[in-house]
């Protein structure tokens, strides 16, 4: 069992190399061991490329017959962009397969294991399952619910402010925290802000990691009345990722036409309390193949997403600064919760120190929904 954990950790480590590039596929790594030695390893590098198992098999300089393969997700059993990995494992006469967790994809969901067992291959399931599920939390939600996994991120001072009473927010956190945020952006399919953030800060909303080689997420702007300027950075930015402005029927046709003339996408969504219905929006975004969203909005958008039970995980960056001010904005606005017993709770908390800043991340304990326990 110790060796199984050792090699599974390596498989998970390899899988992480695909972060930001495999969507909507999962992150998968594989390690092949024979005679107590690693003879092959690989990971799913990007959508449409070889799966991890095939990469590992192809990398081996010796026969993999009789070997053990470690993979953090059940080998696929269906034809997609590539042939079934389970069939390749059988053909190569690998004798043992160690799997961290089952694939929740209805097209697989145990069928890969069935193929292996029918061919007298020993199968072990559940090694480092908790870590494997956390690694693919985006994939697990999207493939089962068909809506994006939602991260909520904000940076605040130690007294709970996201800007001064004059609206100044550059910079609350340090360089290490901001670089970590760009890694988050590289991980997700889209980044979402409200029009208030665009007007106040005019952000680019791109991913600036690895000397500019990060993958930009799709930029989603919640703008009920289509007030965004054609000169906004998210409109004029040179990026492979598109910008999507989400409006309601309150938006004037001439404003929509002006934004569309820039090559920017417009999506009209039903209203809820005079604003974009975020629940309906998430379903529409899921249909567009967007598997994950990082919300970096102001207090209004943050509260609306939490109120609608949409947020899965929170990243709160806290800087050791105090600015005060009754009118200075806070991370979560809206009408708020009346009673402490009804407060939105975070579970499975992790804490990290980033220079002088502190990052607290946790999963939202959703109302009426079982939280992913990782």
C-alpha positions, 0 to 999 in steps of 0.5 A: 500500500505504501508503494501504491500511494508513492506512485499514485502521488507521482501520477497526481503530480504529473496530472497537475502539469495539464492545468489550464489546457485539458478542459473540458477533459479531466487532469490525468497522470499515469505511472507504469512500474515493473520490477520495482522501477518506473518504466514509463510515465505521462499525463494528458497534456491538452484537449484532443491529445493522447490520454495519460495512459497512452503517453505513459505506455508510449514513453516506456523503452521496455515491454509493459507486459506484466507491469502495474499502471497507476492512474488518478482517474479510471481509464476511459472505455469509450471512443472520443477524440482518442480510442479507449484507454482501457482497451490499450491497457488490455492489448499491452497485457498490463497485469495490474491497474491502480486507480485513485477514483472512478470516472463520474462521466456517464460514458465511463462510470465503471465501464473502464474497470469492467473491461479490465476485470473481464480480461483478468487484470487486477484492479485496485480502486481508492488509493489517494481518492480524496486528493484525486477528487480535489484535483478534478473538482471542476471536471466532476461537477461539470460532467455530472451537473452540466454547469460550471464550477464556480470559484469566488476570489477577493482580496481585502485588508485585515479590516475587511475592505476591498477598496478605500472610501475613494475607491482605490484598491491598487494594490491591497495584496502583494506580488505573491498573492497576485501571481497566485491569482493569475495561476487561478485564472490560468486554471479556469475556463472563464473569469466573471466581473460586474460592470461596476468593476469594469468602470472603476478599475478597467482591468484586462482580466487576462492571465499573466504567468510564466512570462506571458504564456498563460492561457487567458480565460473567457472574460464575462462581464455582467452588464444588465444595461450594456453600459460598457465602453467600447474603449474598455480594456476587456473589449480592446485586448489582444487575446485568443480568449473572447469577451462575453457581455451579459445583458438583459432586455433593459439594454438598448439595441443601439448599445448592443449593436455598438459592442457587437461591432467591436467583435465582442459577444453579447448574451441576453439573459432573463432578469431576476429582481432587475438584474441578470438571472445568474442561475439561468446564466450558469446553465447557458454557460454550461451549454457553451462548454464553459466548465469553470468560472472565477468570480472576481467581482465587487460586493454586489456580484459576490453576494448575488452568486452566494445568495443564489447558491452558485459558489463552490469554493472561496479564495480570500486573500487577506493583507495586513493593512487597515484602511477603515471607513464606514463607506469603504466597500467590503467583499460581500454586499447585498442585503446580507444575512439577518441571523448568524445561524443562517450565515454562509459557512465554509468547510475544509479550510486551508490556510497559506502564507504568501509573503505577509499576506494570508490566503484562506480557501474553503468550500461553501457549505451549500444549502440543501446540497451535499458539499464535496468532502476533500 
